[in-house]
Amino acid sequence: MIQPAPGPPKRNLAETVWTRLDRKATAIAEFTMRQYRKRRSTWVVGIVGILLITLVMLFYIEAMAEGIPSQDQDDDSYDSDGDGFPDGQEFLHGTREWDAQDFPGGGVTPDDPSDWVDEDGIDYDGTMNPNQGHDDDGDCWALDPFDRDRNGDGIPCNVLYVWENGTLIDIIKDRNVDEDPDDGEFLNEAVHRSFLLGFGKFGYLFVLGIFIPLFLATGLIRDEHEAGTLHYLVGKPIARAEVLMYRLLGFIGLAWPYFLMLIFFSALVTGFFGPGDSIYRFSDLGIWFGVFIASALTVLAYAAIFATFGIVTPKYGVLLALLFAFWEFVMMFLSMFAATRDMGLATLSVSFWGSEIINSTAWLVWSDHADMTQQAEMLGWVGDVALWQVWLSPFPTTYPIVNLFISIIVLLLLTGLFVLVGQRAFKKREIE
């Protein structure tokens, strides 16, 4: 019979120092989650967020149900001189004879008059081919030959797309080409996209993203210190500095599922009630996924920052958090303008990098930005207003996928930095 080797008895794997450490960490996280679930303030904050999202969704449904009527941008359907023929159709009833040489572009002919409203839509093939556009209604080919090439590219009655490093920088059209798109359809789509990105940034990243950590995470350590219960959390084999990490883990264990539930609800509403012919807009799921990733990382960063404020200065922690929230609001506002974005000032904020995750996701999911930009130009200021929140160019690079990874890394680094600061301050603090 083989005798066991002399020496101390071997420990069961389930009883090692590391497993006890894990148990302690899990216990602190579970205690934090249970502690928050029993607080009335947690339920009040959660219910306020749900009511806010529900109210905004109701306004969205109403706006999508009403729709936006189309208009005749080139006024060719109006009879300005009262001769019985719309202005755009007078050349069909004049003395001039039409043939294939006069009108090689196709479209409306004297034998086939159209509705003359939304009759010359955007003809963009989705590529970086500079030669785009088509005179669907014939009002460009009705011009004198010398007047058909206003953009000077040598091709009459077309639209010149100017690209640089894969980014559309200018659209120069010949006269009367693609001048009357379906603005009702465009504006509904533009408003829908602007709502998704605008609400994702201001609603989830700023309002809820700051509101929830401000009220719940600032006191992760401070409240326990003031209540005199910190002795129960600090003890071997967990180092004191590690308590902050596990308290944050307990916080996000509640915050992330909460945001996931609200974002899933928003995705359902906007998917079913958004513009389009399909029952559900599955293409928008990528946008909402980006909103969730941005919300999860910004909430984590804000929680680490606010908890650190509460540790460094328990007396003024909330005041510092409020001042920081105001700074975030200013930076998010400045990030909407190209001049301040190019200066890099807005990069000194958490909200900017969260917004860049959403911006980069939009460029990856919605690839028809050139088409949307051209239609916005055709509609003038109305189109620009509808798209102002949508197609913010990628920053700091021109590649959305690169910006996406940069933004995620920056948010994780910011979180780690403030966790380290909070841990160092917590180690030096006396526990009464």
Secondary structure, DSSP 8 states (H G I E B T S, - for coil): -----SSS----GGGSHHHHHHHHHHHHHHHHHHHHHT-HHHHHHHHHHHHHHHHHHHHHHHHHHH------TT-TT--SS-SSS-GGGGGGSSS----TTT-TT-S-BTTB----SS-B-----SS--SEE---SSSTTTTS-GGGS-TT-SS-SS-EEEEEETTEEEEEEE-TTSS-B--HHHHHHHHHHHHHHHHIIIIIIIIIIHHHHHHHHTTTTTHHHHHHT-GGGTSBTTB-HHHHHHHHHHHHHHHHHHHHHHHHHHHHHHHHHHSSSSSSS-GGGHHHHHHHHHHHHHHHHHHHHHHHHHHHH-TTTHHHHHHHHHHHHHHHHHHTTSHHHHHHTGGGSSHHHHHHHHHHHHHHHH---HHHHHHHHHHHTHHHHHHHTTT----SSSS-HHHHHHHHHHHHHHHHHHHHHHHHHHHHHS---
